[in-house]
Amino acid sequence: MSPLPTELTVALALLVGGGIGYYVRYLYALSKKRSIEHTVKEIELKAEEKAIAVVEKAEAKAEALVAEAKAERKERELELKHKDERLEKREELLDTRQIDLDSQTENVRNKIDEVKMLKQKLDERAHTLEQRLHEVAGLTPETAYEHIVRRVSQTREQDIVSRIQKLELLGEEQFTERARNLLLTAIHRVGNSLPTNIMTAAVEIPSDDIKGKIIGKEGRNVRAFERITGVEVLVDDTPGYIVLSSFDPIRREIARVALEALIKDGRIQPAKIEETVEKARQDVAKTIKKMGEQATFETNVHGLHPELITILGRLYFRSSYGQNVLAHSVEMAHLAGMIAAEVGADPAIARAGALVHDIGKVASHDIEGTHVEIGIRLLKKYDVDERIILAMRAHHEEYPYETPESIIVQVADAISGARPGARRDSVENYIKRLTELEAIAQNLQGVEKAFAIAAGREIRVMVNPESLNEIETRELARTIASNIQNQLRYPGEIKVHVIRETRVISYAR
């Protein structure tokens, strides 16, 4: 037999090797399968055991819950049973009370019927007695009453008259004493001091060297300051101070604030003066608003319009017969509130009426009419309560007293103005004369501003250069002087100083 070729031998070998490998793999797979099946069976057994344990635990828990529910149900049933028993007892008690109440009601009705019968018998008895009395006396009840009154009047007339007079006198004395005590209490609880200086303001300077800057070259600065502010500057009267003199306190305050700012800044020249004075006007306007708000807060008056409060604050810089008008109004508000509280009137209306009673004095020189009429128009313009207007308008007896508060405001005004040291008549007359002096110039055409200075011995008038030429300016000065001579009475002479200044402004950009 011939030997097999090498390739066939290799192929047979590979075939035999593959078969053996497959058989070995088959045996391994079969062994692995049996191992997995064994593992699965173990897992299944454990799962079954765990499931059995869980079921047993759940059954035990369910049995416990059932037992607990049964116990709770039994407890609820007992509670309901006890409640039913209590309700039954309460119903029995109510039934018993109802029976008692019905019995008592029946007894009361029987007693009422008995009382009615007794009253009827008494009325019949009284009527019988009255008829017998009439038959015996021969008089009717009306005739008997008149007879008794007549006899008492005749026998006791003097005693009755004396008693009535005594009661009237006692009542009058009590009312008079009560009113006196009320007013004295109000006066003692309120008091204001009078400002010692109401015509000038002194500005302290750090050294006398600053006076030269304030005066300026040939008096240029001081003249510009006086022209812009309308206030007379007295440089050499008081060492260490510069005195500002003006009858208008608002101008004087603006000038004081401006001068203090200029001294602090150190740069004093006409342009700077004008800028500083304008800023001072704004600062004084803030002060006016603040004083108005402070007055309303102090007097507990609320609900006024903000513009009206600002107008009220301007009274801080006005005086009446030497008495600060705002301080006078605040004092009046306190007095009126106290009196109103004592007599049973409305303290809020009385305080508000007293606080705004002189508000018309702010514009009394610009609007026709008395300050009372101007004040009424201002209050109506800002929708002030009509009761406040009625309270304030009768304080000078120009209008009738229509409410108790109007009488109280008039009394408070009299108390505040009449107490010793409250007022100085000469100051009021002086200010009135200076105001009239300015008004004569301001009413003429072409006049921008007019300031009375030097205690009324000089008036400075600024005119619009575009409205008047040089010749018309001279004619205006003569007209003002003539009007002053014809309309005012004054000692000595008054210098009329008319200023026509042309300013040209241009900008380099």
LOZAGU-721170 format. One record per atom (N, C-alpha, C): x, y, z; residue in three letters. Coordinates in steps of 0.2 Angstrom, whole numbers, plus 5000, padded with zeros to 4 digits. Layout:
// residues N
XYZALA/...
END
This chain:
// residues 509
500449945000MET/500050005000MET/500450065000MET/500250114996SER/500750174995SER/500550225001SER/501050255003PRO/500950305008PRO/500450365006PRO/500050395011LEU/499650455009LEU/500050515008LEU/499850555004PRO/500150615003PRO/500150655010PRO/500650705010THR/500750745016THR/500150795017THR/499850825012GLU/499350865013GLU/498750835016GLU/498650765013LEU/498050735016LEU/498150715023LEU/498750695025THR/498850685032THR/498750745036THR/498950805034VAL/498850865038VAL/498050875039VAL/497750865033ALA/497050875033ALA/496650835038ALA/496850765038LEU/496550715042LEU/496750735050LEU/497350755051ALA/497550775057ALA/497150835060ALA/497050885056LEU/496650945058LEU/495950925059LEU/495650875055LEU/494950855056LEU/494850815062LEU/495350775063VAL/495250735070VAL/495350785076VAL/495850835075GLY/495950885081GLY/495350925082GLY/495050945076GLY/494450985077GLY/493850945080GLY/493750885078GLY/493250845081GLY/493350835089GLY/494050825090ILE/494150815097ILE/494050885101ILE/494250935098GLY/494151005101GLY/493351015102GLY/493050995097TYR/492251015098TYR/491950975103TYR/492250905104TYR/491950865109TYR/492150895116TYR/492750915116VAL/492950935123VAL/492551005125VAL/492451045120ARG/492051105121ARG/491351095123ARG/491051035119TYR/490351015121TYR/490350995128TYR/490850955130LEU/490850925137LEU/490950985142LEU/491351035140TYR/491351095145TYR/490751135145TYR/490451145139ALA/489751175139ALA/489251145143ALA/489251075142LEU/488751035146LEU/488851045154LEU/489451045155SER/489651045162SER/489451115165SER/489551165161LYS/489451235163LYS/488651245164LYS/488251215159LYS/487551215159LYS/487251185165LYS/487551135167ARG/487351095173ARG/487451145179ARG/488051175179SER/488251225185SER/487751275185SER/487551305180ILE/487151365179ILE/486451345182ILE/486251285180GLU/485551265182GLU/485551245189GLU/486151225192HIS/486151215199HIS/486151285203HIS/486451335200THR/486451395203THR/485751425203THR/485451415197VAL/484751445196VAL/484251415201VAL/484351345202LYS/483951315207LYS/484051335214LYS/484651355216GLU/484851375222GLU/484551445223GLU/484551485218ILE/484251555218ILE/483451545219ILE/483151505215GLU/482451495216GLU/482251475223GLU/482651425226LEU/482551405232LEU/482551465237LEU/483051505237LYS/483151555241LYS/482651605241LYS/482451615234ALA/481851665233ALA/481251645236ALA/481051575235GLU/480451545238GLU/480451555246GLU/481051545249GLU/481151545256GLU/480951615258GLU/481251665254LYS/481251735256LYS/480451765255LYS/480151735250ALA/479451755248ALA/479051725254ALA/479151665256ILE/478751635261ILE/478851675268ILE/479551695269ALA/479651745275ALA/479251805275ALA/479251835269VAL/478951905268VAL/478151895269VAL/477951845266VAL/477151825266VAL/476951815274VAL/477451775277GLU/477251765284GLU/477251835288GLU/477751875287LYS/477851935290LYS/477251985289LYS/477051985282ALA/476452025280ALA/475852005284ALA/475751935284GLU/475151905287GLU/475151925295GLU/475751925298ALA/475851945305ALA/475652015306ALA/475852055301LYS/475752135302LYS/475052145301LYS/474752105296ALA/474052115294ALA/473552095300ALA/473752045303GLU/473452015309GLU/473452075315GLU/474052105315ALA/474152155321ALA/473652215319ALA/473652235313LEU/473252295311LEU/472552275312LEU/472352215310VAL/471652195311VAL/471452205318VAL/471952175322ALA/471752175330ALA/471752245332ALA/472152295330GLU/472252365332GLU/471552395330GLU/471352385323ALA/470752415321ALA/470152395325ALA/470152325327LYS/469552305331LYS/469552335338LYS/470152345341ALA/470152375347ALA/469952445347ALA/470152485341GLU/469952555340GLU/469252555339GLU/468952515335ARG/468252515334ARG/467852505340ARG/468152455344LYS/467752445351LYS/467752505355LYS/468352535355GLU/468452595359GLU/467952655357GLU/467952665350ARG/467452715347ARG/466752695349ARG/466552625349GLU/465852605350GLU/465752625358GLU/466252615362LEU/466152635369LEU/465952705370LEU/466452745366GLU/466352825367GLU/465652845364GLU/465452815359LEU/464752835356LEU/464252815361LEU/464352755364LYS/463852735369LYS/463752785375LYS/464352805377HIS/464352855383HIS/464052915381HIS/464152935374LYS/463853005372LYS/463152995371LYS/462952935369ASP/462152925369ASP/461852925376ASP/462252895380GLU/461952905387GLU/461852975390GLU/462453015388ARG/462453085391ARG/461853125387ARG/461853115381LEU/461253145377LEU/460553135380LEU/460453065381GLU/459853045384GLU/459753075391GLU/460253085395LYS/460153115402LYS/460053185401LYS/460353225396ARG/460253295395ARG/459553305392ARG/459353265388GLU/458653275385GLU/458153265391GLU/458253215396GLU/457853205401GLU/457853275406GLU/458453305407LEU/458553365411LEU/458153415408LEU/458253425401LEU/457853485397LEU/457153475398LEU/456953415397ASP/456153395397ASP/455953425404ASP/456353405409THR/456153425416THR/456053495417THR/456653535414ARG/456653605415ARG/456053635411ARG/455953605405GLN/455353635401GLN/454753635405GLN/454653575408ILE/454053565412ILE/453953615418ILE/454553635421ASP/454553685426ASP/454453755424ASP/454753765418LEU/454653835415LEU/453953845413LEU/453653795410ASP/452953805408ASP/452553815414ASP/452653775420SER/452353785426SER/452453865429SER/453053885428GLN/453153955431GLN/452854005426GLN/452853995420THR/452554035415THR/451754045417THR/451453985418GLU/450753985420GLU/450654025426GLU/451054015431ASN/450954055437ASN/451054135436ASN/451554155432VAL/451654225431VAL/451054255427VAL/450754215422ARG/450154235419ARG/449554245424ARG/449554195428ASN/448954205433ASN/449054265438ASN/449754285440LYS/449854335444LYS/449754405440LYS/449954405433ILE/449754465429ILE/449054475429ILE/448654425428ASP/447954435428ASP/447654465435ASP/447954435440GLU/447754465447GLU/447954535448GLU/448554555445VAL/448754625446VAL/448354675442VAL/448154645436LYS/447654685432LYS/447054695435LYS/446754645438MET/446154655442MET/446154705448MET/446754695451LEU/446854745457LEU/446954815454LEU/447254825449LYS/447354895446LYS/446654925444LYS/446254875441GLN/445654905439GLN/445254925445GLN/445254885450LYS/444854895456LYS/445154965459LYS/445854975459LEU/446055035462LEU/445855095458LEU/445855085451ASP/445655145447ASP/444955165448ASP/444555115449GLU/443855125450GLU/443755155457GLU/444155135462ARG/444155165469ARG/444355235468ARG/444955255465ALA/445155325464ALA/444655365461ALA/444355335455HIS/443855375452HIS/443255395457HIS/443055345461THR/442455355465THR/442655415470THR/443355405473LEU/443555455478LEU/443555525475LEU/443855525469GLU/443855595465GLU/443155625465GLU/442755585463GLN/442055615462GLN/441755635468GLN/441855595474ARG/441655615480ARG/441955685482ARG/442655685481LEU/443055745483LEU/442755805479LEU/442555805473HIS/442255855469HIS/441655875472HIS/441255825474GLU/440555845476GLU/440655875483GLU/441155855487VAL/441255895494VAL/441455965493VAL/442055965488ALA/442356035488ALA/442056075483ALA/441656055478GLY/441356095473GLY/441856125468GLY/442456095467LEU/442956125462LEU/443256065457LEU/443356085451THR/443756035447THR/444456035448THR/444855985445PRO/445555985447PRO/445956045444PRO/445756075438GLU/446056125435GLU/445956185440GLU/445356195442THR/445156255446THR/445556255453THR/445656195456ALA/445956185462ALA/446756195461ALA/447056175455TYR/447756185454TYR/447856265453TYR/447456295450GLU/447556375449GLU/447456405456GLU/446956385460HIS/446956415466HIS/447556405471HIS/447856345471ILE/448456335475ILE/448956375472ILE/449056375466VAL/449656415463VAL/449556485465VAL/448956515464ARG/448856585466ARG/448956605473ARG/448756555477ARG/448956565485ARG/449656565486ARG/450056515483VAL/450756515484VAL/451056575481VAL/450856595475SER/451156655472SER/451056715477SER/450456725480GLN/450356785484GLN/450756785490GLN/450756725493THR/451156715500THR/451856715500THR/452156685494ARG/452856665494ARG/453156705488ARG/452856755485GLU/453156795479GLU/453856815481GLU/453956855486GLN/454556885488GLN/455056825489GLN/454956775492ASP/455456715493ASP/455656685486ASP/455156685481ILE/455256655475ILE/455756705471ILE/455556765471VAL/455956815467VAL/456656815470VAL/456756815476SER/457456815479SER/457856755478SER/457456695478ARG/457756635476ARG/458056635469ARG/457656665464ILE/457856665457ILE/458356715456ILE/458356775459GLN/458956815459GLN/459556785461GLN/459556755467LYS/460156725470LYS/460456665465LYS/459956625462LEU/460256575457LEU/460556615451LEU/460256665449GLU/460556695443GLU/461256725445GLU/461256765451LEU/461856795453LEU/462456735454LEU/462256685457LEU/462756635458LEU/462956605451LEU/462456585447GLY/462656565440GLY/463156605436GLY/462956675437GLU/463456725433GLU/464156725436GLU/464156725443GLU/464756725446GLU/465156665444GLU/464856605444GLN/465156545443GLN/465456545435GLN/465056565431PHE/465256565424PHE/465856615423PHE/465756675426THR/466356725425THR/466956695428THR/466956665434GLU/467556635437GLU/467856585433GLU/467356535430ARG/467556485426ARG/467956515419ARG/467656565416ALA/467956595410ALA/468656625412ALA/468656655418ARG/469256695420ARG/469856645421ARG/469656585424ASN/470156535426ASN/470356505419ASN/469856495415LEU/470056455408LEU/470556505404LEU/470456565404LEU/470856615400LEU/471556615403LEU/471556625410LEU/472156635413LEU/472656575413LEU/472256515413THR/472656445412THR/472956445405THR/472556465400ALA/472856465393ALA/473456515392ALA/473356575395ILE/473856625394ILE/474456605398ILE/474456575404HIS/475056555408HIS/475356495404HIS/475056455401ARG/475356395398ARG/475756415391ARG/475556475388VAL/475856495382VAL/476156565383VAL/476756575380GLY/477056635380GLY/477656635375GLY/477656695371ASN/478256705366ASN/478656765368ASN/479256765367SER/479656825368SER/479656865362SER/479756925363LEU/479756975357LEU/480456985355LEU/480556975348PRO/481256985346PRO/481557055348PRO/482157055350THR/482457125352THR/482657165346THR/482757145341ASN/482957185335ASN/482657155329ASN/482157205326ILE/481757185321ILE/481857225314ILE/482457265315MET/482557315309MET/483257305306MET/483657275310THR/484357265307THR/484657195308THR/485157175305ALA/485457115306ALA/486257125306ALA/486657095310ALA/487357105311ALA/487657045309ALA/488157055304VAL/488557005301VAL/489357005304VAL/489556965308GLU/490256965311GLU/490756955305GLU/491256995305ILE/491856985301ILE/492456965304ILE/492856925301PRO/493456895305PRO/493956955306PRO/494057005302SER/494457055303SER/494257115299SER/494557175301ASP/494357235298ASP/494557245291ASP/495057205289ASP/495357205282ASP/494757185277ASP/494357145279ILE/493757115275ILE/493357175273ILE/493257225277LYS/492857285275LYS/493057315268LYS/493757315267GLY/493957345261GLY/493657305255GLY/493657245255LYS/493457195250LYS/492657205249LYS/492357215255ILE/491657225254ILE/491457295251ILE/491857345253ILE/491657405250ILE/491857405242ILE/492457385241GLY/492757375234GLY/492957445232GLY/493257445225LYS/493557505223LYS/493057555222LYS/493157615225GLU/492657675224GLU/491957655226GLU/491957605231GLY/491257585233GLY/490857545228GLY/491157515223ARG/490857475218ARG/490457415221ARG/490857375225ASN/490557315228ASN/489957325232ASN/489957375237VAL/489457385242VAL/488857415238VAL/488957455233ARG/488357485229ARG/488057425225ARG/488457385222ALA/488157325219ALA/487757285224ALA/487957275230PHE/487657235235PHE/486957265237PHE/487057335238GLU/486357365240GLU/485857365235GLU/486157375228ARG/485657375223ARG/485357315222ARG/485657255222ILE/485357195221ILE/484957165226ILE/485157185233THR/484757155238THR/484157205241THR/484257275239GLY/483857325242GLY/483957335250GLY/484557315252VAL/484657325259VAL/485257375260VAL/485157415265GLU/485757465267GLU/486257435271GLU/486857445268VAL/487457415272VAL/487857465276VAL/487857455282LEU/488257505287LEU/488857475289LEU/489457495286VAL/490057465287VAL/490457485293VAL/490457545294ASP/490857575300ASP/490557595306ASP/489857575307ASP/489557585313ASP/489757545319ASP/489857485318THR/489957435323THR/490657405322THR/491157405327PRO/491757375325PRO/491657295326PRO/492057265321GLY/491957185320GLY/491357165317GLY/490857205315TYR/490257185312TYR/490057235306TYR/489657205302ILE/489357245296ILE/488657235298ILE/488257295298VAL/487557295300VAL/487157305293VAL/486657265292LEU/486257265287LEU/485557295289LEU/485357345286SER/484757375288SER/484157375283SER/483557355285SER/483057355280SER/482357335284SER/481857375282PHE/481257355285PHE/480957295283PHE/481157265277ASP/480857205275ASP/481357145277ASP/481057105282PRO/481457055285PRO/481756995280PRO/481356985275ILE/481556935270ILE/482156965266ILE/482157025264ARG/482757055260ARG/483357055265ARG/483157065271ARG/483757075276ARG/484057005277ARG/483656955277GLU/483856885278GLU/484256855272GLU/484056875266ILE/484356855260ILE/485056895260ILE/485056955262ALA/485656995262ALA/486156965267ALA/485956945273ARG/486356915278ARG/486656855276ARG/486256805273VAL/486556745270VAL/487056755265VAL/486856795260ALA/487356815255ALA/487956845257ALA/487956895262LEU/488556925264LEU/489056875268LEU/488756835272GLU/489156775275GLU/489456735270GLU/489056715265ALA/489356675260ALA/489956705256ALA/489856765255LEU/490356805251LEU/491056815256LEU/490956825262ILE/491456835267ILE/491856765267ILE/491456715268LYS/491856645268LYS/492156635262LYS/491856645256ASP/492256635249ASP/492856675248ASP/492756745250GLY/493356785249GLY/493356825242GLY/492956795237ARG/492956835231ARG/492356875231ARG/492456945231ILE/491956985232ILE/492057035226ILE/491557025221GLN/491557075215GLN/490857075212GLN/490557125209PRO/489857125207PRO/489557065204PRO/489957025199ALA/489656965196ALA/489556915202ALA/490056905206LYS/490056855211LYS/489456875216LYS/489356935218ILE/488856965222ILE/488156945220ILE/488056955213GLU/487456935210GLU/487256865210GLU/487756825209GLU/487656745209GLU/487556725216GLU/487956755221THR/487856735228THR/487156755231THR/486956815229VAL/486256835231VAL/485756795229VAL/485756765222GLU/485256725220GLU/485256655223GLU/485856635225LYS/485856575229LYS/485556585236LYS/485656635239ALA/485456655245ALA/484656655245ALA/484356685240ARG/483656685239ARG/483356615239ARG/483756565236GLN/483456495236GLN/483556465243GLN/484056485246ASP/484156455253ASP/483656485258ASP/483456545257VAL/482956575261VAL/482256545259VAL/482156535253ALA/481556495251ALA/481456435255ALA/482056395255LYS/481956335259LYS/481856345266LYS/482156395269THR/481956415276THR/481256425277THR/480956465272ILE/480256485273ILE/479856415273ILE/479956375268LYS/479556305268LYS/479656265275LYS/480256265277LYS/480456235283LYS/480056265289LYS/480056325290MET/479656365295MET/478956345295MET/478656345289GLY/477956335288GLY/477756265290GLY/478256215288GLU/478156145290GLU/478256135298GLU/478656175301GLN/478756165308GLN/478156195312GLN/477856255309ALA/477356285313ALA/476756235313ALA/476556205307THR/476056155307THR/476156095311THR/476756075311PHE/476956015316PHE/476856035323PHE/477156095325GLU/477056115332GLU/476356125334GLU/475956145330THR/475256155332THR/474756095330THR/475056045328ASN/474655985326ASN/474055995321ASN/474256035316VAL/473756055311VAL/474056015304VAL/473555975302HIS/473755935296HIS/473255945290HIS/473455925284GLY/473055925279GLY/473055985275GLY/473556035276LEU/473556095272LEU/473956085266LEU/473756115261HIS/474156105254HIS/474856135255HIS/475356095252PRO/476056115252PRO/476156185251PRO/475856215245GLU/475956285244GLU/475756335249GLU/475156315252LEU/474856355258LEU/475356355264LEU/475756295265ILE/476156285270ILE/476756335269ILE/477056335263THR/477556385261THR/477356455262THR/476756475260ILE/476456545261ILE/476456555268ILE/476256505272LEU/476256515280LEU/476956525282LEU/477456495280GLY/478156505282GLY/478456575281GLY/478156615276ARG/478356675275ARG/478156725280ARG/477656705284LEU/477556745290LEU/478056745295LEU/478556705295TYR/479156705299TYR/479556765299TYR/479556795293PHE/479956855291PHE/479456915291PHE/478856915294ARG/478456975295ARG/478356985302ARG/478157045304SER/478057065310SER/477457115310SER/477057105315SER/476457155316SER/476457185323SER/476557255322TYR/476657295329TYR/477257265333TYR/477757245329GLY/478357225332GLY/478357155335GLY/477757115333GLN/477657045335GLN/477757005329GLN/478156955330ASN/478256905324ASN/477656875322ASN/477356875316VAL/476756855314VAL/476656775315VAL/477156745313LEU/477156665313LEU/477156645320LEU/477556675324ALA/477556655332ALA/476956675335ALA/476656735333HIS/475956755335HIS/475456705333HIS/475456675327SER/474956635325SER/475056565328SER/475656545329VAL/475756475333VAL/475556485340VAL/475656545343GLU/475456555350GLU/474656555350GLU/474356585345MET/473656585345MET/473356515344MET/473656475340ALA/473456405339ALA/473456365345ALA/473956375349HIS/473956335356HIS/473456365360HIS/473356425361LEU/472856455365LEU/472156435363LEU/471956435356ALA/471356415354ALA/471256345355ALA/471756305354GLY/471656235355GLY/471456215363GLY/471756255367MET/471656245374MET/470956265376MET/470756325374ILE/470056345375ILE/469556305372ILE/469656285366ALA/469156245363ALA/469056175367ALA/469656145369ALA/469556085373ALA/469156095379ALA/469256155382GLU/468956165389GLU/468156175388GLU/467956215382VAL/467256235382VAL/466856185377VAL/467256125375GLY/466856075371GLY/466856095364GLY/467156135361ALA/467256155354ALA/467756105350ALA/467856115344ASP/468256065340ASP/468956095341ASP/469456065344PRO/470156095345PRO/470456095338PRO/470356045334ALA/470756045328ALA/470556105323ALA/469956115323ILE/469656175319ILE/469956245322ILE/469856245328ALA/470156305332ALA/470856315330ALA/471256265331ARG/471956275330ARG/472156295323ARG/471856265318ALA/471956275311ALA/471756345309ALA/471156365312GLY/470856435310GLY/471356485313GLY/471656475319ALA/472056525322ALA/472756525319ALA/472956465316LEU/473656465313LEU/473656505307LEU/473056505303VAL/473056535296VAL/472656605296VAL/472556625302HIS/472056685303HIS/472456745299HIS/473056755299ASP/473456815297ASP/473856795290ASP/473656745287ILE/474056715281ILE/473956765275ILE/473356805275GLY/473256855270GLY/473756915271GLY/474156925276LYS/474656975277LYS/475256965272LYS/475356905270VAL/475956885266VAL/475856925259VAL/475256935257ALA/475156965250ALA/474757025251ALA/474657055257SER/474257115258SER/474457175254SER/475057175252HIS/475357235248HIS/475257225241HIS/475157165238ASP/475057155231ASP/474357145229ASP/473857135233ILE/473257115231ILE/472757165235ILE/472257185231GLU/471757235234GLU/471357195239GLU/471157235245GLY/470757205250GLY/471157195257GLY/470757185262THR/471057175268THR/471457115269THR/471857105274HIS/472157035274HIS/471656985276HIS/471156995279VAL/470656945280VAL/470356925274VAL/470156965269GLU/469856955263GLU/470356915259GLU/470956935259ILE/471456905255ILE/471556835258ILE/471556825264GLY/471656755267GLY/471156715265GLY/470456735265ILE/469956695263ILE/470056675256ILE/470256715252ARG/470356695245ARG/470856645244ARG/471456655248LEU/471956605248LEU/471756535250LEU/471356535256LEU/471156465259LEU/470656435254LEU/470256475251LYS/469756445246LYS/470156415240LYS/470656455238LYS/471056425232LYS/471356355233LYS/471556345239TYR/471856285241TYR/471356235244TYR/470756245243ASP/470256195246ASP/470256175253ASP/470356235257VAL/470356225265VAL/469656215267VAL/469556175272ASP/468956155275ASP/468556225277ASP/467956225275GLU/467556285276GLU/467456305283GLU/467456255288ARG/467456265295ARG/468056305297ARG/468656295294ILE/469256335296ILE/469156405294ILE/468956415287ILE/468856485285ILE/468356515289ILE/467756485291LEU/467356525296LEU/467656535302LEU/468056495305ALA/468456515311ALA/468956565311ALA/469256575305MET/469756625305MET/469556695302MET/468956695299ARG/468756765295ARG/468456815300ARG/468256795306ALA/467956845311ALA/468356865316ALA/469056855315HIS/469556875321HIS/469556955322HIS/469356995316HIS/469357065317HIS/468657095317HIS/468157045318GLU/467457065318GLU/467257095312GLU/467557075306GLU/467357095299GLU/466757055297GLU/466756995300TYR/466156945298TYR/465856925305TYR/465256905304PRO/464856885311PRO/465156815313PRO/465056805320TYR/465256735323TYR/464756685321TYR/464956635317GLU/464556585314GLU/464656515318GLU/465256515321THR/465356445324THR/465656465331THR/465656415336PRO/466056425342PRO/466756435341PRO/467056405336GLU/467756415335GLU/467956485332GLU/467556515329SER/467656585326SER/467756635332SER/467356625338ILE/467356665344ILE/468056645347ILE/468256585347ILE/468856565351ILE/469456595347ILE/469456595341VAL/470056625337VAL/470056695339VAL/469556735339GLN/469556805340GLN/469756815347GLN/469556775352VAL/469856785359VAL/470556765360VAL/470756715356ALA/471456695356ALA/471956755353ALA/471656785348ASP/472056845345ASP/472056905350ASP/471556915353ALA/471556965358ALA/472056955364ALA/472056895366ILE/472556875371ILE/473256875369ILE/473356855363SER/474056855361SER/474356925359SER/473856965357GLY/474057035355GLY/474057085361GLY/473657065366ALA/473557115371ALA/474057105377ALA/474357045378ARG/474757035383ARG/475357085384ARG/475557095390PRO/476057155390PRO/476757135386PRO/476957185383GLY/477557175379GLY/477557135372GLY/476957125370ALA/476857085364ALA/476957125358ALA/476757185358ARG/476757225352ARG/477057295353ARG/477257325348ARG/477557395348ARG/477257435342ARG/476757475343ASP/476457515338ASP/476857555333ASP/477357585336SER/477757625331SER/478157585326SER/478357525327VAL/478657485322VAL/478257475316VAL/477557455318GLU/477157435313GLU/476957495308GLU/476857555311ASN/476757615307ASN/477357635303ASN/477957625306TYR/478557635302TYR/478657595296TYR/478557525297ILE/478557475291ILE/477957495286ILE/477457515288LYS/476857525284LYS/477057585279LYS/477357635282ARG/477557695278ARG/478157685273ARG/478557635275LEU/479057615270LEU/478757575264LEU/478357535266THR/477957495261THR/477657535256THR/477257585259GLU/476957635254GLU/477357675250GLU/477957685253LEU/478457725249LEU/478757685243LEU/478857615244GLU/479057575238GLU/478457565233GLU/477857555236ALA/477257545231ALA/477157605226ALA/477357665229ILE/477257725224ILE/477757715218ILE/478357695219ALA/478757685213ALA/478657625209ALA/478457565212GLN/478357505209GLN/477757505204GLN/477257555206ASN/476657555201ASN/476757595195ASN/477357615194LEU/477457655188LEU/477757615182LEU/477657625176GLN/477857585170GLN/478657595170GLN/478957535168GLY/479657535167GLY/480057515173GLY/479757515179VAL/480157505185VAL/480157425186VAL/480757405187GLU/480857335189GLU/480857315196GLU/481257355200LYS/481257345207LYS/481257415211LYS/481057415217ALA/481057485221ALA/481257465228ALA/481757495231PHE/481957475238PHE/481957545242PHE/481657545248ALA/481657595252ALA/482257585257ALA/482757625258ILE/483257615262ILE/483357675267ILE/483957675271ALA/484157735275ALA/483557755279ALA/483157705282ALA/482557725287ALA/482057765283ALA/481957755276GLY/481457785273GLY/481657855270GLY/482357875271ARG/482557935269ARG/482757935261ARG/482857875259GLU/483057865252GLU/482657805249GLU/482557815242ILE/482257755239ILE/482657745232ILE/482857685231ARG/483157665225ARG/482757625220ARG/482757645214VAL/482257625209VAL/482657595203VAL/482657535202MET/482957505196MET/482457495190MET/482657525184VAL/482157525179VAL/482457485173VAL/482057465169ASN/482157425163ASN/482457465157ASN/483157455156PRO/483457505151PRO/483157495144PRO/482757445142GLU/482457435136GLU/481757475135GLU/481457485141SER/480857515142SER/480857595142SER/481457615145LEU/481557695146LEU/482157715144LEU/482257775141ASN/482857805139ASN/483057845144ASN/483657885143GLU/483957925148GLU/483457985150GLU/483158015145ILE/482658075147ILE/482058045150ILE/481857985148GLU/481257965152GLU/481357945159GLU/482057915160THR/482257905167THR/482257965171THR/482458015169ARG/482458075173ARG/481758105174ARG/481358095169GLU/480658115170GLU/480358065176GLU/480558005175LEU/480257955180LEU/480457975187LEU/481057995188ALA/481258015195ALA/480858075198ALA/480758125193ARG/480358185195ARG/479658165197ARG/479358115193THR/478658095194THR/478658055201THR/479158015202ILE/479157975209ILE/479158025215ILE/479558075214ALA/479658125219ALA/479058165220ALA/478658185215SER/478058225215SER/477558175219SER/477458115217ASN/476958075220ASN/477058065227ASN/477758055229ILE/477858045236ILE/477658115240ILE/477758175237GLN/477558235241GLN/476858235241GLN/476458215236ASN/475758225236ASN/475358165241ASN/475658105241GLN/475358055244GLN/475558035251GLN/476158055253LEU/476458035260LEU/476558095264LEU/476558075271ARG/476758125276ARG/477458105279ARG/477958145279TYR/478558115282TYR/478958175284TYR/479458165289PRO/479858215291PRO/480458225287PRO/480758285286GLY/481358295282GLY/481158285274GLY/481658255271GLU/481658245264GLU/481858175262GLU/481558155256ILE/481658085254ILE/482058085247ILE/482658055247LYS/483058055241LYS/482858005236LYS/482658015230VAL/482457975225VAL/483057955220VAL/483257895220HIS/483857875216HIS/483657825211HIS/483557845205VAL/483357805199VAL/483957775196VAL/484057715195ILE/484657675192ILE/484457645185ILE/484757665180ARG/484657635173ARG/485357605171ARG/485357535171GLU/485957505170GLU/485857455164GLU/486357465159THR/486357425153THR/486857375153THR/486657305152ARG/487057255152ARG/487057215146ARG/487657205143VAL/487757165137VAL/488157105138VAL/487857045137ILE/488156985138ILE/488256945131ILE/488856915131SER/489056885125SER/489456825127SER/489556775123TYR/489856705125TYR/490356695119TYR/491056675121ALA/491556655116ALA/491556585117ALA/491456545111ARG/491456475111ARG/492056455106ARG/
END
